[in-house]
Amino acid sequence: MPTLYLLEQGSKLSKTSRRLVVEKERQVLLEIPEFKVERVFVFGNVQITTQALKFLLQNNIDVSFFNLRGRFIGKLIPFESKNVYLRIAQYEKFKDEEFKLKIAKSIVKTKIKNSRTLLQKFYRNHPETKLEEEIKRLDEIYQEVERKTKISSLLGLEGVSSKIYFSGFSKCLR
């Protein structure tokens, strides 16, 4: 159980010996060995004892809080969180223009490929839809992606491919 979801309104999470315990009105709802939790999501009116919070934070376990409708409120992050190093690595990559272009190309190519595949599958079963032109244009745009050197030009290709896809998709609905 990597993620512990606390959903039962009026319940309480506490720490006893080597277990995390969820209880409500002195009735135990759940007992979990402490080492089986990687993160905790708290929804609505759920209490957490100080001992449980200390344990979670000392063991690098994030605690996220949400309202009853699931809207994120905030997060308790341990001082030596593993996420700090992840964020640093992400910021370093953010400064790497070549890496960003490579990732953007991968995303755009995948989107175009999936769009083409969906149209092609429909066309095989319904040749009367005459999707050849859309499929051909998506192939051409897919090839063009590799030649682009700026993310802004990739966005243009992505927009054109979306327009072509939805043009073909509308034929599928007739």
Secondary structure as UniProt FT lines:
FT   STRAND          3..6
FT   TURN            9..10
FT   STRAND          12..16
FT   TURN            17..18
FT   STRAND          19..24
FT   TURN            25..26
FT   STRAND          27..33
FT   HELIX           34..36
FT   STRAND          39..43
FT   STRAND          47..48
FT   HELIX           50..58
FT   TURN            59..60
FT   STRAND          62..66
FT   TURN            68..69
FT   STRAND          72..76
FT   TURN            79..80
FT   HELIX           82..94
FT   HELIX           97..125
FT   HELIX           127..129
FT   HELIX           132..145
FT   TURN            146..147
FT   HELIX           151..172
//
